[in-house]
């Protein structure tokens, strides 16, 4: 007898993910305080790479803050902003000056519409956590990066929103937030895809709110809705929401503020080097004695 494999409740619904960001394109910047700060810390690391790329891909560009920074940093480079949400791409294409703006592509990172070995650098700020198959995504990036090209990224680790997940866990059996990959698993996925010399580190950032509803508004404002397959497909009733808020009380600090923890994983890795062409089979080097 054959049994059908059950999909993980933490698999992300691509359509639900895209729809959340489409709707949030006009509210994202007003709510993305954390995302801007992490983006700033990420782009500071470009100082260590000592590169002057010709083509840079901002992967998961959102409203284009990173794309605009890349335009200013690499004044001769072609900057491409790519996002799953068309409204985000439109926002990105408004960045820059009169004569030089980012190119915009609306596409799925799992199927990049770019030529092989056409990109020198990929920068990705808080997008990889929205991917179901990291090795496959990294494989796409290895394909589009030139030999010795570089990937620089920030993503979320497993302790992210631990208070929210624990509080909902006391209320019902649905999934209410994504399951985030461990730093070591991300590094393994890089190596599996063919990247070399990955460097990884992480830090914890804690935001505080005077009320838990402020956290929920921020998440909605940036489009980070619950897109997991195991989510409640119906509406969250007032009773369940109130039970969640009550459960969150155990995390309240003595000063009355409510914490929201984010584990931020940073990394960079290099695409494979260009290997020398193999010698013809009939060529036999002769060493003189």
N, C-alpha and C positions, 0 to 999 in steps of 0.2 A: 504494500500500500504506500502511495506517495503522499506526502503532506506538503502543503504550500508554505513556503518560507514567509514569515511575518516581517514586514518592513519595520525598521526602527521608528518609534514614535518621535524621535528627534530629527528625522529626515526633514529637510526644509522644502516647502512648497514654493517652487520657483515663481509661479503666477502670484501667489500671495506676497512673496518678498518684493517682486517688482511693483505691485500695486501700492504697497505701503510707501515706497520711495517716490512713486509718481505723485501721490497725493501730498507728500511732505515737501516737495521741491520749494514751495513758497514760504514754508515755516522753518525749514531746516536751519538756516543761518542764525535765526533768533534763539534756537534751542541747543545748538551744537557747541557749547562751551568746552566740554571735555574733548570732543573730536578736534577742535581747533588747537587745543593745547597739545594733544598727542601728535597732531600733524606738525606742529612747530618743533617738538622734540625729535620727531622723525627726520625732518629736513635738515636739522642741525648735523645729523650724522653724514650728510652728503659731503661735509668738509673733509671727512676721512678718506673719501674715495678717490679724490684727485683726478677726476675725469672731465673731459669736455665732449660730451656725447653729441652726435648729430641728430638722433631721434630718441625721444623720451616718451614712454607710455605711462600715463597716470591711470592706474588700474582701479576702477571703482571711484571715479573722479568726483561723484557727488555734485555739489554746486561749483566746484572748480577752484577751491582755495589752493590746493597743491599745484594744480596746473598753472595758476597765476604766479606762484612762487618759482616754479621751474622756468617759466618764460623770463623772469627777471634774473635768475641765476645763470642760465645758459642762453645768452643773448643771440646766439647763432643757431640754436637747436630748433628742430621741429618738435613741438609738444602736442601729443595726442591725448585727449581725455576720453576714456571709455567707461560706460556705465550701462547697467541693465535697464535703467529708467530713462526714457526719452526726455522727460521734463528736466531731469538733472543734467543731461547732456546739453540741453538748450541753455540752461543757466551757465554752464561752463563756457560755452561759446561766446557768451557776453563778456567774459573776462579779457584782460589785456588792454592794449592801446589801440589806437586807430589803425595802425599799419600792421599790427602783429597780434594775432589771437590764437588760442588753442584750436586745433582741429577737434572735431567731436564725432564719436562713433557710439551708436547704441547697439550693444551686442552682449551676448552671454560669454563670460570668461571661459567657459568650458568649450567654446567653439569660436576662437578668435579669428576675425576676418582680416588677418594680416599675413603678409608674405613671410616665408621662412627666412630667418636671419636678417630681419629688417629693422630691428630695434637694438639700440645700444644699452638702454637702461629702462628698467621698470620700477616705478615707485607706487606702492599701494598702502593707503592709510585706512585701516579698519574696514576692509572689504572681505578678506579671506575667511572670516568667521561665517560668512553667508554662503559658503561653498560646501556641498555635500561630499565631494571627492577631491581632497587636497592633492594627492599624487597625480590625478588626471589634470588638474588645473596647472600644477607645476610643470607637467609634461608639455602642456600648451605653451607655457612661457619659455621653456628650454628651446622649443621649436622656433619661436619668433625672435629670440635673442640672438645677436651675433656672437661668434666665438669670443670668449672673455667678457661678454656682456654681464651686467649685474642686476640682481633683484634686491630691492630694499623695501621692507614692509613693517607694518605694525598690525597686530591682530589681538584678539582677546583670548585670555587663558581661562581655565576651568573655574577659578574662584570668582569670576565676574558675575555680579548680581546674585551672590550667594544668599543674601538676606531675602531678596524677592523670591527666589526659588524655594527656600526653606519655609517661608511664610505660606506660599501657595500650597506647598506640600502638606500642610496641616489642614487644608480646606477641602481638596479634592484630589483625584488621581490623574488629572490631565497634566500635560506638559505646558508650562507657561513661559519658558525661555529656552533658547538654544543650548545645546551642550557644546562647550568650547574645547578645542583641542589642546592637549598638554604641550608645553614647549618642546619636550623631547620628541613627541609624536610629529610635530611640525618639522623638526630637524630631520627625522627619519624619512618623512614624505619628500623633502627636498632631495635627499640622497637617492631615494628610490626613483625619482624622476630624472636624475642625471646631473643635478647641480653639484658643485664641488665647493669645498672649504666653507661650509655654512658657519656663521657666527650668530649665536642666540643669547639673549638676556631678557630679563623681565623685571617689572616693577609693579607695585600696587598703588593705585590712586583711589582715594575715598572721597566721594562727594557727600555733602550733608544737606538735608532738607528740613525745613520747619514742619512740614507735613508730608506724608508718604504720597499723597496725591500729586505733589510737585514732581516727584520722580516719574510717575505714570504720565504726566503731561509732557515731560521732557522726552520720554521714549516715543510717545505718539508724535511729537513735534518734529523729530528727526526721521520718522518713518520706520523705526525699529519695532514693528509690530510682531506679535507672536505668529511665526509662519511654520511652526513645527506641525508634523502630520498628526501628532497626538494631542493637539489642542482641542479645547471645547469648540465644537462647530456651531454652537448656538450662542446666544447672548449671555453675558455674565450678569446674573441677577443681583439686585441690591443686597440680598442676604449674604451671598457668597463674597461679594466685594467687601462688605462690612466685616465678615469673618477674616478675610485676608488682612485688612487694616488692623484688626485686633491682634492677629498673630504677629504682625510686624512690630508691635509694641515691645516685645522682648528684646529688640535690638536698639531701642531708644537709649541714647546716651544720657548721662546725668544732667547735661545742660539742655536737655529737651530736644536735641536734634536727632534726626534719623539718618543713619549712614547707608550709602550704596557703594559697594566695593567693586572696583574694576581691576582685574589682573591684566596688565598690558605686556604682550610679548613682542619684542623687537627682533628683527633678524635681517641678515643679508647673506647672499650666496652668489657664486659666480657660475655662469654658463660654461659648458665644456670648452676647452681650448681647441683651436683648429689643428687637427692632426696632419702631419705631413702625408702626402700622397704615397701609397705603397709602391715599392719598386716593381717593375714588370717581372712576371714570373721567370722569364728566360734570362734576366740580367743576373749574372753571378759576379760579384766584386772579386777582383784578383789583387792579392796583396803581394807586393814585390818583396823578395827576400834580400 
